[in-house]
Amino acid sequence: MSLDEWFALGIPDDVADEAQQWVSRLDSDQVSAEDRQAFLQWLDCSPLNRWAYSELSESCLLYTSDAADDSLR
């Protein structure tokens, strides 16, 4: 089982896809106040949304941290 599969274990695919889109959008330099408001509304719609975002954003942080460590070597 890959790290990505472990983090998303039990999260429905459609919710995981939406969460990944939010991770990407919020990491963009182009995120607007309206985007942030829509994100907060999406989070509040379902505990699954909050869980998926938490898991996938943590996974992305671990991945970027590992990539940064590798580039320093």
Sequence and secondary structure as in RCSB ss.txt:
>XXXX:A:sequence
MSLDEWFALGIPDDVADEAQQWVSRLDSDQVSAEDRQAFLQWLDCSPLNRWAYSELSESCLLYTSDAADDSLR
>XXXX:A:secstr
  HHHHHTTT  HHHHHHHHHHHHHHTSTT  HHHHHHHHHHHHH HHHHHHHHHHHHHHHHHHHHHHHHHH 
